[in-house]
Amino acid sequence: MRIGQITTSVLIVTGLLALSGCSGGGTLGNMFGFGNQQSVEVNNERPARERAQPARETIWDLFGARDNPNTTVEVNKYLWNAALDVLNFMPLQAADPFTGVMVFGYGTPPGGGAAYKATVYVRDQALDARSIEVALMTRGGPASTETAHKIEDAILARARQLRIQDRKL
């Protein structure tokens, strides 16, 4: 029975030491309130910019709800839908509306002979040429920039059509 009590005591002390190491507060004495008072005074004299920094992450932060329910998508919906319409001959492999990136796999356009692969980046909410970028690849390497610009123009034209259709509702 004596060995069980010693083992339990050792486990408790080990657990307390491990927790004190995670706290970032210094020694075990500071954790229980009987530590060095000078360290408390020094912490109160820190500049405001240091105190305003977010708290250090701990293991317990994994269990808290950290998602912001007010997060909005910063991508122009007309450009997003127009890119899906224009490049519908390519299989969509990945899409992230929060960053505005769509990755399409190889597909052959109607009436074309070469297969293309595209990555579309919608940068902004504005409906203009600066808001969209298309990177185009063929099986032999990068496609011409002229072809990529034609696809960007087609996406912009389709986005404008979608916006006009939306206003007629």
Phi and psi in degrees as GROMACS dihedral restraints (atoms count N, CA, C in turn):
[ dihedral_restraints ]
;  ai    aj    ak    al  type     phi  dphi    fc
    3     4     5     6     1   -65.8    20    10
    4     5     6     7     1   -37.7    20    10
    6     7     8     9     1   -65.8    20    10
    7     8     9    10     1   -37.2    20    10
    9    10    11    12     1   -64.5    20    10
   10    11    12    13     1   -39.1    20    10
   12    13    14    15     1   -68.6    20    10
   13    14    15    16     1   -39.7    20    10
   15    16    17    18     1   -65.9    20    10
   16    17    18    19     1   -43.3    20    10
   18    19    20    21     1   -61.7    20    10
   19    20    21    22     1   -42.5    20    10
   21    22    23    24     1   -62.9    20    10
   22    23    24    25     1   -43.4    20    10
   24    25    26    27     1   -62.8    20    10
   25    26    27    28     1   -43.2    20    10
   27    28    29    30     1   -63.1    20    10
   28    29    30    31     1   -41.7    20    10
   30    31    32    33     1   -64.5    20    10
   31    32    33    34     1   -39.1    20    10
   33    34    35    36     1   -66.1    20    10
   34    35    36    37     1   -46.1    20    10
   36    37    38    39     1   -63.1    20    10
   37    38    39    40     1   -42.3    20    10
   39    40    41    42     1   -62.3    20    10
   40    41    42    43     1   -41.8    20    10
   42    43    44    45     1   -63.6    20    10
   43    44    45    46     1   -41.6    20    10
   45    46    47    48     1   -64.7    20    10
   46    47    48    49     1   -40.5    20    10
   48    49    50    51     1   -65.1    20    10
   49    50    51    52     1   -39.7    20    10
   51    52    53    54     1   -64.6    20    10
   52    53    54    55     1   -42.2    20    10
   54    55    56    57     1   -66.4    20    10
   55    56    57    58     1   -37.0    20    10
   57    58    59    60     1   -67.6    20    10
   58    59    60    61     1   -30.5    20    10
   60    61    62    63     1   -69.1    20    10
   61    62    63    64     1   -30.3    20    10
   63    64    65    66     1   -81.1    20    10
   64    65    66    67     1   -19.8    20    10
   66    67    68    69     1   -72.2    20    10
   67    68    69    70     1   -25.5    20    10
   69    70    71    72     1    74.0    20    10
   70    71    72    73     1     4.3    20    10
   72    73    74    75     1   -91.1    20    10
   73    74    75    76     1    -0.9    20    10
   75    76    77    78     1   107.4    20    10
   76    77    78    79     1  -126.1    20    10
   78    79    80    81     1   -85.5    20    10
   79    80    81    82     1   171.8    20    10
   81    82    83    84     1   -65.6    20    10
   82    83    84    85     1   -32.7    20    10
   84    85    86    87     1   -64.3    20    10
   85    86    87    88     1   -39.8    20    10
   87    88    89    90     1   -65.6    20    10
   88    89    90    91     1   -32.0    20    10
   90    91    92    93     1   -65.2    20    10
   91    92    93    94     1   -36.6    20    10
   93    94    95    96     1   -95.3    20    10
   94    95    96    97     1     1.5    20    10
   96    97    98    99     1    93.3    20    10
   97    98    99   100     1     1.6    20    10
   99   100   101   102     1  -113.0    20    10
  100   101   102   103     1    27.8    20    10
  102   103   104   105     1   -87.4    20    10
  103   104   105   106     1  -163.0    20    10
  105   106   107   108     1   -72.2    20    10
  106   107   108   109     1   121.3    20    10
  108   109   110   111     1   -72.4    20    10
  109   110   111   112     1   -22.8    20    10
  111   112   113   114     1   -63.5    20    10
  112   113   114   115     1   -36.1    20    10
  114   115   116   117     1   -66.5    20    10
  115   116   117   118     1   -32.0    20    10
  117   118   119   120     1   -67.3    20    10
  118   119   120   121     1   -42.8    20    10
  120   121   122   123     1   -65.3    20    10
  121   122   123   124     1   -38.9    20    10
  123   124   125   126     1   -65.0    20    10
  124   125   126   127     1   -38.7    20    10
  126   127   128   129     1   -64.7    20    10
  127   128   129   130     1   -33.6    20    10
  129   130   131   132     1   -72.8    20    10
  130   131   132   133     1   -20.5    20    10
  132   133   134   135     1   -92.9    20    10
  133   134   135   136     1     2.7    20    10
  135   136   137   138     1   -63.9    20    10
  136   137   138   139     1   150.6    20    10
  138   139   140   141     1   -62.0    20    10
  139   140   141   142     1   155.5    20    10
  141   142   143   144     1   -62.1    20    10
  142   143   144   145     1   -34.1    20    10
  144   145   146   147     1   -65.6    20    10
  145   146   147   148     1   -31.4    20    10
  147   148   149   150     1   -75.7    20    10
  148   149   150   151     1   -36.8    20    10
  150   151   152   153     1   -71.9    20    10
  151   152   153   154     1   -25.3    20    10
  153   154   155   156     1   -79.6    20    10
  154   155   156   157     1    -9.5    20    10
  156   157   158   159     1   -67.4    20    10
  157   158   159   160     1   148.1    20    10
  159   160   161   162     1   -63.7    20    10
  160   161   162   163     1   153.8    20    10
  162   163   164   165     1   -64.0    20    10
  163   164   165   166     1   150.7    20    10
  165   166   167   168     1   -66.1    20    10
  166   167   168   169     1   141.8    20    10
  168   169   170   171     1   -75.7    20    10
  169   170   171   172     1   142.3    20    10
  171   172   173   174     1  -126.5    20    10
  172   173   174   175     1   177.7    20    10
  174   175   176   177     1   -64.2    20    10
  175   176   177   178     1   -28.0    20    10
  177   178   179   180     1   -73.6    20    10
  178   179   180   181     1   -18.7    20    10
  180   181   182   183     1   -66.1    20    10
  181   182   183   184     1   -19.2    20    10
  183   184   185   186     1   -66.1    20    10
  184   185   186   187     1   -25.0    20    10
  186   187   188   189     1   -94.8    20    10
  187   188   189   190     1    -7.0    20    10
  189   190   191   192     1   -88.8    20    10
  190   191   192   193     1   158.3    20    10
  192   193   194   195     1   -81.8    20    10
  193   194   195   196     1   112.1    20    10
  195   196   197   198     1  -110.0    20    10
  196   197   198   199     1    -6.9    20    10
  198   199   200   201     1   -73.3    20    10
  199   200   201   202     1   137.2    20    10
  201   202   203   204     1   -88.5    20    10
  202   203   204   205     1   117.7    20    10
  204   205   206   207     1   -71.0    20    10
  205   206   207   208     1   -12.2    20    10
  207   208   209   210     1   -95.5    20    10
  208   209   210   211     1    12.9    20    10
  210   211   212   213     1   -69.7    20    10
  211   212   213   214     1   130.7    20    10
  213   214   215   216     1  -115.1    20    10
  214   215   216   217     1   156.0    20    10
  216   217   218   219     1   -84.8    20    10
  217   218   219   220     1   129.0    20    10
  219   220   221   222     1  -102.3    20    10
  220   221   222   223     1    40.7    20    10
  222   223   224   225     1  -122.1    20    10
  223   224   225   226     1   139.9    20    10
  225   226   227   228     1   -68.9    20    10
  226   227   228   229     1   119.8    20    10
  228   229   230   231     1   -67.2    20    10
  229   230   231   232     1   -29.6    20    10
  231   232   233   234     1   -70.4    20    10
  232   233   234   235     1   -42.1    20    10
  234   235   236   237     1   -65.4    20    10
  235   236   237   238     1   -40.5    20    10
  237   238   239   240     1   -61.1    20    10
  238   239   240   241     1   -51.8    20    10
  240   241   242   243     1   -68.1    20    10
  241   242   243   244     1   -35.2    20    10
  243   244   245   246     1   -65.2    20    10
  244   245   246   247     1   -39.8    20    10
  246   247   248   249     1   -63.0    20    10
  247   248   249   250     1   -39.6    20    10
  249   250   251   252     1   -65.7    20    10
  250   251   252   253     1   -38.0    20    10
  252   253   254   255     1   -68.9    20    10
  253   254   255   256     1   -47.4    20    10
  255   256   257   258     1   -67.4    20    10
  256   257   258   259     1   -39.4    20    10
  258   259   260   261     1  -100.4    20    10
  259   260   261   262     1    31.6    20    10
  261   262   263   264     1   -69.4    20    10
  262   263   264   265     1   -10.9    20    10
  264   265   266   267     1   -82.0    20    10
  265   266   267   268     1    -9.0    20    10
  267   268   269   270     1  -104.4    20    10
  268   269   270   271     1   141.7    20    10
  270   271   272   273     1   -73.8    20    10
  271   272   273   274     1   133.9    20    10
  273   274   275   276     1   -79.2    20    10
  274   275   276   277     1   119.8    20    10
  276   277   278   279     1   -97.1    20    10
  277   278   279   280     1   -37.8    20    10
  279   280   281   282     1  -152.8    20    10
  280   281   282   283     1   146.3    20    10
  282   283   284   285     1  -147.9    20    10
  283   284   285   286     1   134.0    20    10
  285   286   287   288     1  -132.4    20    10
  286   287   288   289     1   100.9    20    10
  288   289   290   291     1   -69.2    20    10
  289   290   291   292     1   -17.4    20    10
  291   292   293   294     1   -76.1    20    10
  292   293   294   295     1   -33.0    20    10
  294   295   296   297     1  -101.8    20    10
  295   296   297   298     1   -14.7    20    10
  297   298   299   300     1    83.3    20    10
  298   299   300   301     1    23.8    20    10
  300   301   302   303     1  -108.2    20    10
  301   302   303   304     1   131.5    20    10
  303   304   305   306     1  -125.1    20    10
  304   305   306   307     1   132.5    20    10
  306   307   308   309     1  -117.0    20    10
  307   308   309   310     1   123.3    20    10
  309   310   311   312     1  -109.4    20    10
  310   311   312   313     1   145.3    20    10
  312   313   314   315     1   -86.0    20    10
  313   314   315   316     1  -178.0    20    10
  315   316   317   318     1   -66.3    20    10
  316   317   318   319     1   135.1    20    10
  318   319   320   321     1  -154.9    20    10
  319   320   321   322     1   151.0    20    10
  321   322   323   324     1  -101.3    20    10
  322   323   324   325     1   125.8    20    10
  324   325   326   327     1   -67.4    20    10
  325   326   327   328     1   153.3    20    10
  327   328   329   330     1   -59.4    20    10
  328   329   330   331     1   128.1    20    10
  330   331   332   333     1    79.4    20    10
  331   332   333   334     1     5.5    20    10
  333   334   335   336     1  -107.3    20    10
  334   335   336   337     1   166.3    20    10
  336   337   338   339     1  -110.3    20    10
  337   338   339   340     1   -26.4    20    10
  339   340   341   342     1   -94.6    20    10
  340   341   342   343     1   145.1    20    10
  342   343   344   345     1   -90.3    20    10
  343   344   345   346     1   139.4    20    10
  345   346   347   348     1  -122.7    20    10
  346   347   348   349     1   153.7    20    10
  348   349   350   351     1  -127.6    20    10
  349   350   351   352     1   136.5    20    10
  351   352   353   354     1  -132.9    20    10
  352   353   354   355     1   149.7    20    10
  354   355   356   357     1  -125.6    20    10
  355   356   357   358     1   124.9    20    10
  357   358   359   360     1  -111.8    20    10
  358   359   360   361     1   132.0    20    10
  360   361   362   363     1  -121.9    20    10
  361   362   363   364     1   110.5    20    10
  363   364   365   366     1   -93.4    20    10
  364   365   366   367     1   110.4    20    10
  366   367   368   369     1   -87.3    20    10
  367   368   369   370     1   -29.4    20    10
  369   370   371   372     1  -144.4    20    10
  370   371   372   373     1   167.4    20    10
  372   373   374   375     1   -83.9    20    10
  373   374   375   376     1   -12.9    20    10
  375   376   377   378     1   -70.8    20    10
  376   377   378   379     1   150.6    20    10
  378   379   380   381     1  -100.9    20    10
  379   380   381   382     1    72.4    20    10
  381   382   383   384     1  -146.3    20    10
  382   383   384   385     1   175.9    20    10
  384   385   386   387     1   -64.7    20    10
  385   386   387   388     1   -26.2    20    10
  387   388   389   390     1   -72.4    20    10
  388   389   390   391     1   -15.4    20    10
  390   391   392   393     1   -84.4    20    10
  391   392   393   394     1    -9.5    20    10
  393   394   395   396     1  -134.7    20    10
  394   395   396   397     1   144.1    20    10
  396   397   398   399     1  -140.0    20    10
  397   398   399   400     1   133.9    20    10
  399   400   401   402     1  -120.1    20    10
  400   401   402   403     1   128.2    20    10
  402   403   404   405     1  -109.3    20    10
  403   404   405   406     1   125.9    20    10
  405   406   407   408     1  -120.8    20    10
  406   407   408   409     1   135.1    20    10
  408   409   410   411     1  -126.8    20    10
  409   410   411   412     1   146.7    20    10
  411   412   413   414     1  -109.7    20    10
  412   413   414   415     1   174.9    20    10
  414   415   416   417     1   -66.9    20    10
  415   416   417   418     1   -21.1    20    10
  417   418   419   420     1   -92.5    20    10
  418   419   420   421     1    -6.8    20    10
  420   421   422   423     1   142.2    20    10
  421   422   423   424     1  -163.8    20    10
  423   424   425   426     1   -66.6    20    10
  424   425   426   427     1   141.7    20    10
  426   427   428   429     1   -79.9    20    10
  427   428   429   430     1   166.7    20    10
  429   430   431   432     1   -67.9    20    10
  430   431   432   433     1   149.7    20    10
  432   433   434   435     1   -66.4    20    10
  433   434   435   436     1   -27.0    20    10
  435   436   437   438     1   -63.0    20    10
  436   437   438   439     1   -41.5    20    10
  438   439   440   441     1   -65.9    20    10
  439   440   441   442     1   -42.1    20    10
  441   442   443   444     1   -63.1    20    10
  442   443   444   445     1   -39.2    20    10
  444   445   446   447     1   -67.5    20    10
  445   446   447   448     1   -35.1    20    10
  447   448   449   450     1   -64.8    20    10
  448   449   450   451     1   -38.7    20    10
  450   451   452   453     1   -68.3    20    10
  451   452   453   454     1   -40.6    20    10
  453   454   455   456     1   -59.4    20    10
  454   455   456   457     1   -43.1    20    10
  456   457   458   459     1   -63.7    20    10
  457   458   459   460     1   -40.2    20    10
  459   460   461   462     1   -65.2    20    10
  460   461   462   463     1   -38.9    20    10
  462   463   464   465     1   -65.8    20    10
  463   464   465   466     1   -43.1    20    10
  465   466   467   468     1   -63.4    20    10
  466   467   468   469     1   -41.9    20    10
  468   469   470   471     1   -63.2    20    10
  469   470   471   472     1   -43.6    20    10
  471   472   473   474     1   -66.3    20    10
  472   473   474   475     1   -37.0    20    10
  474   475   476   477     1   -63.8    20    10
  475   476   477   478     1   -39.7    20    10
  477   478   479   480     1   -65.7    20    10
  478   479   480   481     1   -39.3    20    10
  480   481   482   483     1   -61.8    20    10
  481   482   483   484     1   -42.5    20    10
  483   484   485   486     1   -64.5    20    10
  484   485   486   487     1   -39.0    20    10
  486   487   488   489     1   -66.1    20    10
  487   488   489   490     1   -40.2    20    10
  489   490   491   492     1   -65.2    20    10
  490   491   492   493     1   -41.3    20    10
  492   493   494   495     1   -61.7    20    10
  493   494   495   496     1   -36.5    20    10
  495   496   497   498     1   -66.7    20    10
  496   497   498   499     1   -35.9    20    10
  498   499   500   501     1   -72.0    20    10
  499   500   501   502     1   -23.3    20    10
  501   502   503   504     1   -78.9    20    10
  502   503   504   505     1    -9.3    20    10
